[in-house]
Amino acid sequence: NHLSKLFAQHGTMRFIEYVRWVRMAKARMILQKYHLSIHEVAQRCGFPDSDYFCRVFRRQFGLTPGEYSARFQG
């Protein structure tokens, strides 16, 4: 689509990579501040499947969402 072409011409990352980056930033913020289930975090960040969300999160940050959340929730 048009946005994908613009990202390819002017950006340093592909559009889908940018979308994933934004979703992961939102997930990190939610996990740091709120006591929500992983399923709820995944849905709020645009992931229809919490298992997929967990795989993507772990691949990017080296921790599961639960492990990441535990660091901030005490």
N, CA, C and O atoms as a GROMACS GRO file, in nm:
protein
  296
    1ASN      N    1   0.082  -0.118   0.000
    1ASN     CA    2   0.000   0.000   0.000
    1ASN      C    3   0.087   0.125   0.000
    1ASN      O    4   0.210   0.116  -0.003
    2HIS      N    5   0.024   0.239   0.003
    2HIS     CA    6   0.096   0.366  -0.008
    2HIS      C    7   0.192   0.388   0.109
    2HIS      O    8   0.306   0.430   0.088
    3LEU      N    9   0.147   0.361   0.231
    3LEU     CA   10   0.234   0.380   0.347
    3LEU      C   11   0.357   0.289   0.341
    3LEU      O   12   0.467   0.331   0.375
    4SER      N   13   0.338   0.167   0.300
    4SER     CA   14   0.450   0.075   0.288
    4SER      C   15   0.553   0.126   0.190
    4SER      O   16   0.673   0.116   0.214
    5LYS      N   17   0.507   0.182   0.080
    5LYS     CA   18   0.598   0.237  -0.020
    5LYS      C   19   0.674   0.358   0.035
    5LYS      O   20   0.793   0.373   0.012
    6LEU      N   21   0.603   0.444   0.109
    6LEU     CA   22   0.669   0.560   0.168
    6LEU      C   23   0.776   0.518   0.269
    6LEU      O   24   0.885   0.575   0.271
    7PHE      N   25   0.745   0.419   0.351
    7PHE     CA   26   0.844   0.369   0.446
    7PHE      C   27   0.964   0.312   0.374
    7PHE      O   28   1.078   0.333   0.416
    8ALA      N   29   0.941   0.240   0.266
    8ALA     CA   30   1.050   0.181   0.191
    8ALA      C   31   1.140   0.288   0.130
    8ALA      O   32   1.261   0.271   0.123
    9GLN      N   33   1.081   0.398   0.085
    9GLN     CA   34   1.157   0.504   0.021
    9GLN      C   35   1.232   0.592   0.121
    9GLN      O   36   1.344   0.635   0.094
   10HIS      N   37   1.170   0.618   0.237
   10HIS     CA   38   1.223   0.720   0.326
   10HIS      C   39   1.263   0.671   0.464
   10HIS      O   40   1.331   0.742   0.538
   11GLY      N   41   1.223   0.553   0.500
   11GLY     CA   42   1.247   0.507   0.636
   11GLY      C   43   1.364   0.412   0.647
   11GLY      O   44   1.420   0.366   0.548
   12THR      N   45   1.399   0.385   0.771
   12THR     CA   46   1.505   0.289   0.798
   12THR      C   47   1.448   0.152   0.833
   12THR      O   48   1.523   0.055   0.849
   13MET      N   49   1.316   0.144   0.846
   13MET     CA   50   1.251   0.016   0.873
   13MET      C   51   1.126   0.004   0.787
   13MET      O   52   1.070   0.103   0.741
   14ARG      N   53   1.084  -0.119   0.769
   14ARG     CA   54   0.961  -0.142   0.692
   14ARG      C   55   0.841  -0.103   0.776
   14ARG      O   56   0.849  -0.094   0.899
   15PHE      N   57   0.729  -0.079   0.709
   15PHE     CA   58   0.608  -0.036   0.778
   15PHE      C   59   0.565  -0.136   0.884
   15PHE      O   60   0.531  -0.097   0.996
   16ILE      N   61   0.566  -0.264   0.851
   16ILE     CA   62   0.523  -0.366   0.947
   16ILE      C   63   0.615  -0.371   1.068
   16ILE      O   64   0.570  -0.398   1.179
   17GLU      N   65   0.745  -0.345   1.047
   17GLU     CA   66   0.839  -0.339   1.159
   17GLU      C   67   0.807  -0.221   1.249
   17GLU      O   68   0.817  -0.231   1.372
   18TYR      N   69   0.769  -0.108   1.189
   18TYR     CA   70   0.732   0.010   1.266
   18TYR      C   71   0.606  -0.018   1.349
   18TYR      O   72   0.600   0.016   1.467
   19VAL      N   73   0.508  -0.081   1.288
   19VAL     CA   74   0.384  -0.114   1.359
   19VAL      C   75   0.416  -0.206   1.477
   19VAL      O   76   0.364  -0.185   1.587
   20ARG      N   77   0.500  -0.305   1.456
   20ARG     CA   78   0.538  -0.396   1.564
   20ARG      C   79   0.612  -0.321   1.674
   20ARG      O   80   0.589  -0.346   1.793
   21TRP      N   81   0.701  -0.228   1.636
   21TRP     CA   82   0.775  -0.147   1.734
   21TRP      C   83   0.679  -0.065   1.820
   21TRP      O   84   0.695  -0.059   1.942
   22VAL      N   85   0.579  -0.003   1.757
   22VAL     CA   86   0.480   0.076   1.831
   22VAL      C   87   0.400  -0.013   1.926
   22VAL      O   88   0.377   0.024   2.041
   23ARG      N   89   0.359  -0.128   1.878
   23ARG     CA   90   0.283  -0.222   1.962
   23ARG      C   91   0.365  -0.270   2.082
   23ARG      O   92   0.313  -0.280   2.193
   24MET      N   93   0.492  -0.299   2.059
   24MET     CA   94   0.577  -0.345   2.168
   24MET      C   95   0.604  -0.234   2.269
   24MET      O   96   0.612  -0.260   2.389
   25ALA      N   97   0.619  -0.111   2.223
   25ALA     CA   98   0.637   0.002   2.315
   25ALA      C   99   0.514   0.019   2.403
   25ALA      O  100   0.525   0.043   2.523
   26LYS      N  101   0.397   0.006   2.343
   26LYS     CA  102   0.273   0.016   2.420
   26LYS      C  103   0.263  -0.099   2.520
   26LYS      O  104   0.223  -0.079   2.635
   27ALA      N  105   0.299  -0.220   2.477
   27ALA     CA  106   0.294  -0.336   2.566
   27ALA      C  107   0.386  -0.316   2.686
   27ALA      O  108   0.348  -0.345   2.799
   28ARG      N  109   0.507  -0.267   2.662
   28ARG     CA  110   0.600  -0.242   2.772
   28ARG      C  111   0.543  -0.143   2.872
   28ARG      O  112   0.553  -0.163   2.993
   29MET      N  113   0.483  -0.036   2.822
   29MET     CA  114   0.425   0.065   2.910
   29MET      C  115   0.312   0.005   2.994
   29MET      O  116   0.304   0.028   3.114
   30ILE      N  117   0.225  -0.072   2.930
   30ILE     CA  118   0.113  -0.134   3.002
   30ILE      C  119   0.165  -0.232   3.108
   30ILE      O  120   0.116  -0.232   3.221
   31LEU      N  121   0.262  -0.314   3.071
   31LEU     CA  122   0.316  -0.413   3.165
   31LEU      C  123   0.385  -0.346   3.284
   31LEU      O  124   0.385  -0.402   3.394
   32GLN      N  125   0.442  -0.229   3.262
   32GLN     CA  126   0.510  -0.158   3.371
   32GLN      C  127   0.411  -0.094   3.467
   32GLN      O  128   0.437  -0.087   3.587
   33LYS      N  129   0.297  -0.046   3.416
   33LYS     CA  130   0.209   0.038   3.496
   33LYS      C  131   0.082  -0.028   3.547
   33LYS      O  132   0.026   0.016   3.647
   34TYR      N  133   0.036  -0.132   3.480
   34TYR     CA  134  -0.096  -0.187   3.513
   34TYR      C  135  -0.090  -0.336   3.544
   34TYR      O  136  -0.003  -0.407   3.494
   35HIS      N  137  -0.181  -0.382   3.624
   35HIS     CA  138  -0.194  -0.524   3.658
   35HIS      C  139  -0.302  -0.584   3.567
   35HIS      O  140  -0.416  -0.601   3.609
   36LEU      N  141  -0.264  -0.616   3.446
   36LEU     CA  142  -0.358  -0.677   3.351
   36LEU      C  143  -0.307  -0.815   3.312
   36LEU      O  144  -0.188  -0.843   3.321
   37SER      N  145  -0.398  -0.899   3.267
   37SER     CA  146  -0.358  -1.031   3.218
   37SER      C  147  -0.281  -1.014   3.088
   37SER      O  148  -0.295  -0.914   3.018
   38ILE      N  149  -0.200  -1.113   3.056
   38ILE     CA  150  -0.125  -1.110   2.931
   38ILE      C  151  -0.221  -1.107   2.813
   38ILE      O  152  -0.195  -1.039   2.713
   39HIS      N  153  -0.331  -1.179   2.825
   39HIS     CA  154  -0.432  -1.178   2.719
   39HIS      C  155  -0.486  -1.036   2.697
   39HIS      O  156  -0.500  -0.993   2.582
   40GLU      N  157  -0.514  -0.965   2.805
   40GLU     CA  158  -0.566  -0.828   2.795
   40GLU      C  159  -0.461  -0.734   2.733
   40GLU      O  160  -0.495  -0.650   2.650
   41VAL      N  161  -0.337  -0.749   2.773
   41VAL     CA  162  -0.229  -0.666   2.717
   41VAL      C  163  -0.217  -0.692   2.567
   41VAL      O  164  -0.207  -0.599   2.487
   42ALA      N  165  -0.219  -0.819   2.530
   42ALA     CA  166  -0.209  -0.855   2.388
   42ALA      C  167  -0.321  -0.792   2.307
   42ALA      O  168  -0.297  -0.735   2.201
   43GLN      N  169  -0.443  -0.801   2.357
   43GLN     CA  170  -0.557  -0.743   2.285
   43GLN      C  171  -0.544  -0.592   2.274
   43GLN      O  172  -0.571  -0.535   2.168
   44ARG      N  173  -0.505  -0.526   2.382
   44ARG     CA  174  -0.493  -0.380   2.381
   44ARG      C  175  -0.383  -0.332   2.286
   44ARG      O  176  -0.385  -0.217   2.242
   45CYS      N  177  -0.289  -0.419   2.256
   45CYS     CA  178  -0.178  -0.382   2.168
   45CYS      C  179  -0.197  -0.433   2.025
   45CYS      O  180  -0.106  -0.423   1.943
   46GLY      N  181  -0.314  -0.486   1.996
   46GLY     CA  182  -0.345  -0.526   1.859
   46GLY      C  183  -0.306  -0.666   1.820
   46GLY      O  184  -0.301  -0.699   1.702
   47PHE      N  185  -0.278  -0.750   1.918
   47PHE     CA  186  -0.246  -0.890   1.891
   47PHE      C  187  -0.369  -0.975   1.921
   47PHE      O  188  -0.411  -0.982   2.037
   48PRO      N  189  -0.427  -1.039   1.821
   48PRO     CA  190  -0.547  -1.119   1.845
   48PRO      C  191  -0.518  -1.249   1.921
   48PRO      O  192  -0.610  -1.312   1.974
   49ASP      N  193  -0.392  -1.289   1.925
   49ASP     CA  194  -0.352  -1.416   1.986
   49ASP      C  195  -0.244  -1.390   2.091
   49ASP      O  196  -0.137  -1.341   2.057
   50SER      N  197  -0.271  -1.421   2.216
   50SER     CA  198  -0.175  -1.393   2.322
   50SER      C  199  -0.050  -1.480   2.312
   50SER      O  200   0.058  -1.438   2.355
   51ASP      N  201  -0.061  -1.600   2.256
   51ASP     CA  202   0.058  -1.684   2.236
   51ASP      C  203   0.155  -1.619   2.137
   51ASP      O  204   0.276  -1.617   2.160
   52TYR      N  205   0.101  -1.565   2.030
   52TYR     CA  206   0.184  -1.496   1.931
   52TYR      C  207   0.247  -1.372   1.995
   52TYR      O  208   0.366  -1.345   1.974
   53PHE      N  209   0.169  -1.297   2.072
   53PHE     CA  210   0.221  -1.180   2.142
   53PHE      C  211   0.339  -1.219   2.230
   53PHE      O  212   0.442  -1.152   2.230
   54CYS      N  213   0.325  -1.328   2.305
   54CYS     CA  214   0.432  -1.372   2.394
   54CYS      C  215   0.558  -1.409   2.316
   54CYS      O  216   0.669  -1.377   2.360
   55ARG      N  217   0.542  -1.476   2.203
   55ARG     CA  218   0.658  -1.513   2.121
   55ARG      C  219   0.730  -1.389   2.068
   55ARG      O  220   0.852  -1.381   2.074
   56VAL      N  221   0.653  -1.293   2.016
   56VAL     CA  222   0.712  -1.170   1.961
   56VAL      C  223   0.781  -1.092   2.073
   56VAL      O  224   0.892  -1.042   2.054
   57PHE      N  225   0.716  -1.081   2.187
   57PHE     CA  226   0.772  -1.006   2.300
   57PHE      C  227   0.904  -1.069   2.345
   57PHE      O  228   1.004  -1.000   2.363
   58ARG      N  229   0.904  -1.200   2.362
   58ARG     CA  230   1.025  -1.269   2.408
   58ARG      C  231   1.138  -1.257   2.306
   58ARG      O  232   1.254  -1.238   2.343
   59ARG      N  233   1.104  -1.268   2.178
   59ARG     CA  234   1.205  -1.255   2.073
   59ARG      C  235   1.269  -1.116   2.076
   59ARG      O  236   1.390  -1.102   2.054
   60GLN      N  237   1.189  -1.014   2.103
   60GLN     CA  238   1.240  -0.877   2.100
   60GLN      C  239   1.314  -0.838   2.227
   60GLN      O  240   1.414  -0.767   2.221
   61PHE      N  241   1.266  -0.883   2.344
   61PHE     CA  242   1.322  -0.836   2.470
   61PHE      C  243   1.394  -0.942   2.553
   61PHE      O  244   1.457  -0.910   2.653
   62GLY      N  245   1.386  -1.068   2.512
   62GLY     CA  246   1.456  -1.173   2.584
   62GLY      C  247   1.388  -1.218   2.713
   62GLY      O  248   1.444  -1.296   2.789
   63LEU      N  249   1.268  -1.168   2.737
   63LEU     CA  250   1.188  -1.204   2.854
   63LEU      C  251   1.045  -1.229   2.809
   63LEU      O  252   1.000  -1.174   2.708
   64THR      N  253   0.973  -1.312   2.884
   64THR     CA  254   0.830  -1.323   2.856
   64THR      C  255   0.762  -1.198   2.910
   64THR      O  256   0.818  -1.128   2.994
   65PRO      N  257   0.642  -1.168   2.863
   65PRO     CA  258   0.570  -1.053   2.919
   65PRO      C  259   0.550  -1.065   3.070
   65PRO      O  260   0.558  -0.965   3.142
   66GLY      N  261   0.526  -1.186   3.119
   66GLY     CA  262   0.510  -1.207   3.262
   66GLY      C  263   0.637  -1.176   3.340
   66GLY      O  264   0.632  -1.113   3.446
   67GLU      N  265   0.752  -1.219   3.287
   67GLU     CA  266   0.880  -1.190   3.352
   67GLU      C  267   0.907  -1.040   3.350
   67GLU      O  268   0.955  -0.983   3.449
   68TYR      N  269   0.878  -0.977   3.239
   68TYR     CA  270   0.898  -0.832   3.227
   68TYR      C  271   0.811  -0.758   3.328
   68TYR      O  272   0.858  -0.668   3.397
   69SER      N  273   0.686  -0.795   3.335
   69SER     CA  274   0.591  -0.731   3.427
   69SER      C  275   0.635  -0.748   3.572
   69SER      O  276   0.624  -0.655   3.652
   70ALA      N  277   0.684  -0.867   3.607
   70ALA     CA  278   0.726  -0.895   3.744
   70ALA      C  279   0.839  -0.803   3.790
   70ALA      O  280   0.849  -0.772   3.908
   71ARG      N  281   0.922  -0.760   3.698
   71ARG     CA  282   1.031  -0.669   3.734
   71ARG      C  283   0.979  -0.533   3.782
   71ARG      O  284   1.046  -0.465   3.859
   72PHE      N  285   0.861  -0.495   3.736
   72PHE     CA  286   0.806  -0.364   3.771
   72PHE      C  287   0.697  -0.372   3.877
   72PHE      O  288   0.668  -0.273   3.944
   73GLN      N  289   0.636  -0.487   3.892
   73GLN     CA  290   0.525  -0.501   3.985
   73GLN      C  291   0.572  -0.541   4.125
   73GLN      O  292   0.493  -0.543   4.219
   74GLY      N  293   0.698  -0.574   4.136
   74GLY     CA  294   0.753  -0.608   4.268
   74GLY      C  295   0.732  -0.750   4.295
   74GLY      O  296   0.771  -0.798   4.401
   0.00000   0.00000   0.00000
